[in-house]
Amino acid sequence: MKYREESRYFAQVARNLEPMLETELRELGVKDTRLAYRGVAFEADVTTMMRVVYESRIASRVLAPLDTFACHNTDYLYRRAKGIAWEEIMTPDCTFAVFSNVSDSAIKHSKFAALRVKDAIADRLTKVWGKRPDVDKDYPLVPIHVYIHRNHCEIHFDVGGGPLHKRGYRRESVSAPMQETMAAAILRHTGWNGSEPLTDLCVGSGTILAEAMMLYCNLPAGYLRYHDSMAFLPEYSESTWMKMVEHAEEDMRELPEDLLFGIDINPRAVDFARRNLNELPGGRNVRIWSEDLREFEGASGTIIANPPYGIRMESDAHVENLMREMGDMLKHKCVGCNAYVYVGDKELVKKIGLRAKWKKQMFNGALDGRLVYLPMY
């Protein structure tokens, strides 16, 4: 298996966040990294790889490459997939699923590529064990990813067990919530480190406040996640994993009651955010309430806002009015603050009516958004 030969893994990330992820990986102890499209390839021992899975706030997945090869047809894809020693990763009673993405290649259909790899796994394991594991497309213990681009195929084992943005605290959600990894990236762009209060002007599901709390309290990103897939790596050791977890959690600290604040005009959103924050230890110390921006008395320190737009608003006019109201409130009631506003439509930036010190392109899923920095001198 390729990752065992080279001790190399691949961490996926949203577009334009590759350099940020590379910096984070080095902070987590990774020494050899290589930037790529939508991710960072890195060399690491098993303990460091485990730490990346458990602590990275920016990575969306961590993959262990099993095989890479030139591929022009599904028969060859089947043969190469069948040649992988799946019996070293899976057990007869585990579940698995194959996910595929195909682009600009002789193989045209992603679902058929996934089916051929699934058949290869099933046929090999049936020959080895006399039976095959069951397929579970929703919660597989062993998720396998196949990427074919310009006739180059990569087969990976998702060692994180799925998308790492699913931290485990979001039980309730408003429509179109921000991904947790995106909220973490926004916080990193702001440079906020807990030395001053932080206020979220559009709480929504509470994601930004939850990520800010985890950052301040040194709660690992994977603190509430299940990590069942990790145990299927041949190199996995329970004692190594537990030592890594203990080390990652030794600097955890409590959240003060006067550090994180949030408002939202929608009482339902506030209720959802409270439920989500309460999933985290100490989350009750985050102060959130329902209030109209026009009635807000102002804040100090750092301000972050992810105003609703698109399907979260009734019309474009409502969105533009909200942007203007937010700009007016920041200008008159938040002097001395550092404000950061993320909008999913770059054309909305000018509706705020304030001059930005900088703008950063940030993709939230398919949305080509902008994070703007508005220092309130």
Buried (B, 14 or more C-beta within 10 A) or exposed (E): BBBBEEBBBBBBBBEBBBEBBBBBBBEBBBEEBEEEEBBBBBBBEBBBBBBBBBBBBBBBBBBBBBBBBEBEEBEBBBEBBBEBEBBEBBEEEBBBBBBBEBEEBEBEEBEBBBBBBBBBBBBBBEEBEEEBBEEBEEEBBBBBBBBBEEBEBBBBBBBBBBBBBBBBBBEBBBEBBBBBBBBBBBBBBBEBEBEEBBBBBBBBBBBBBBBBBBBBBBBBBBBBBEBEBBBBBEBBBEEBBEEBBEEBBEEBEEBEEEBBBBBBBBEEBBBBBBBBBBBBBBBEBBBBEBBEBEEBEBBBBBBBBBBBBEEBBEEBEEBBEBBEBBBBBBBEBBEEBBBBBBBBBBEBBEBBBBEBEEEBEBBBEEBBBBBBBBBBE
